[in-house]
């Protein structure tokens, strides 16, 4: 069994972070103060810390013909959960950095992926594998 990770990220506006992570992504909210909020990101602890001067994306790397934003973070979901999230984001009119698609089709490590930015410019990737054993396939 995997244990949850803890990740602290900078955000420019806590209300916007609550709307994005809470309302759009459906993350439950835990503890908070006037400078930070804990979110339950698929069982992982994501903490949004107020930091108005954070740099956001600093580079892009080519992966499967797309420019992947660096840094980024996210969660590996089951395929049904990924499909549900992708559809919810589409219905909400989300502007994607990389639209939902299947990466490395027909190759080891084939995966569904999508990239988007939160309101503070933090890049997120959500992915899924039809065969979870392919997570680290070469």
Buried (B, 14 or more C-beta within 10 A) or exposed (E): EEEEEEEEBBBBBBEBBBBBBBEBBBBEBEEBEEEBBBBBBBEBBBBBBBBEEBEBBEEEEEEBEBEBBEEBBBBBBEBEBBBEBBEEBEEEEBEBBBBBBEBBEEEEEBBBBBBBBBBBBBBBBBBBBEEEEBEEEE
